[in-house]
Amino acid sequence: MLKLNCNGCDGIYNSIDIHFTKVCDNDCAHCIDHQYNSLGLNRPDVDKIVASVIEQSKGIDDVLFLGGEPCLYLEELVDCVEKIKQSTNLKVFVTTAVP
């Protein structure tokens, strides 16, 4: 199982934050992930991510995908979102630099 970050697990509003990738094409100097600017061989593991979200979804309000730039792995991102929506009632959000 993949350990996911629970943001604000205080019983008020709970979110699972998934750092989908550290890769980003913006290379912002202020960003903690700015040194990761090339796509690697390690693509996000959709099945592992989805299984972990489902397993840890009790008491959770939503899932947030962030990175790096999650849209650099758009096929995997869409696959994750579709599978999570099919299996849970969670809202899904994506933080991206894509306009």
C-alpha positions as CSV (number, residue, x, y, z in Angstrom):
1,M,0.0,0.0,0.0
2,L,1.1,3.5,-0.8
3,K,1.1,5.9,2.2
4,L,-0.8,9.0,1.3
5,N,-0.7,12.4,3.0
6,C,-3.9,13.3,4.9
7,N,-4.2,17.0,4.9
8,G,-6.1,18.3,8.0
9,C,-7.2,15.0,9.4
10,D,-9.0,16.7,12.3
11,G,-12.5,15.5,11.6
12,I,-13.5,18.9,10.1
13,Y,-12.3,18.7,6.5
14,N,-10.0,15.9,5.3
15,S,-8.2,15.7,2.1
16,I,-5.8,13.1,0.6
17,D,-2.9,14.9,-1.1
18,I,-1.1,12.9,-3.8
19,H,2.2,14.3,-5.0
20,F,1.7,12.7,-8.5
21,T,5.2,13.7,-9.8
22,K,8.1,16.0,-8.9
23,V,8.6,16.7,-12.6
24,C,7.6,20.2,-13.8
25,D,8.4,22.1,-17.0
26,N,8.3,25.5,-15.3
27,D,11.5,25.3,-13.4
28,C,10.5,28.0,-10.9
29,A,13.5,28.9,-8.6
30,H,11.2,29.3,-5.5
31,C,9.7,25.8,-5.9
32,I,10.8,22.9,-3.8
33,D,10.7,20.6,-6.8
34,H,12.4,23.0,-9.3
35,Q,15.4,20.7,-9.8
36,Y,13.2,17.9,-11.3
37,N,12.6,19.2,-14.9
38,S,12.8,16.1,-17.1
39,L,10.4,13.3,-17.5
40,G,11.8,10.1,-16.0
41,L,11.2,6.4,-16.6
42,N,9.2,6.1,-13.4
43,R,5.6,6.9,-14.4
44,P,3.0,7.2,-11.7
45,D,1.6,3.7,-10.7
46,V,-2.1,4.2,-11.3
47,D,-3.2,0.9,-9.8
48,K,-1.2,1.5,-6.6
49,I,-2.5,5.1,-6.2
50,V,-6.1,4.2,-6.8
51,A,-5.9,1.2,-4.4
52,S,-4.4,3.4,-1.7
53,V,-7.0,6.1,-2.1
54,I,-9.8,3.6,-1.9
55,E,-8.3,1.9,1.2
56,Q,-7.8,5.2,3.0
57,S,-10.9,7.0,1.8
58,K,-13.0,6.5,5.0
59,G,-13.6,10.0,6.5
60,I,-12.0,11.8,3.6
61,D,-13.7,14.6,1.7
62,D,-11.6,14.9,-1.4
63,V,-8.4,14.0,-3.2
64,L,-5.9,16.6,-4.5
65,F,-3.4,15.7,-7.2
66,L,-0.4,18.1,-7.2
67,G,3.3,17.9,-8.1
68,G,5.5,19.0,-9.9
69,E,3.1,19.3,-12.8
70,P,0.6,16.4,-12.8
71,C,-0.5,17.1,-16.4
72,L,2.8,16.0,-17.7
73,Y,1.5,12.5,-17.1
74,L,-1.9,13.3,-18.4
75,E,-2.9,9.8,-19.4
76,E,-2.1,8.4,-16.0
77,L,-3.8,11.4,-14.2
78,V,-7.0,10.9,-16.2
79,D,-6.9,7.2,-15.5
80,C,-6.5,7.8,-11.8
81,V,-9.3,10.3,-11.6
82,E,-11.7,8.1,-13.6
83,K,-11.0,5.1,-11.4
84,I,-11.3,7.0,-8.1
85,K,-14.6,8.6,-9.3
86,Q,-15.9,5.1,-10.3
87,S,-15.0,3.6,-6.9
88,T,-15.7,6.4,-4.4
89,N,-17.8,9.5,-3.8
90,L,-14.7,11.7,-3.3
91,K,-14.3,15.0,-5.0
92,V,-11.1,15.2,-7.0
93,F,-9.0,18.3,-7.6
94,V,-5.8,18.9,-9.5
95,T,-3.3,21.7,-8.9
96,T,-1.6,22.6,-12.2
97,A,0.1,25.4,-13.9
98,V,-1.8,24.6,-17.1
99,P,-4.1,27.5,-18.0
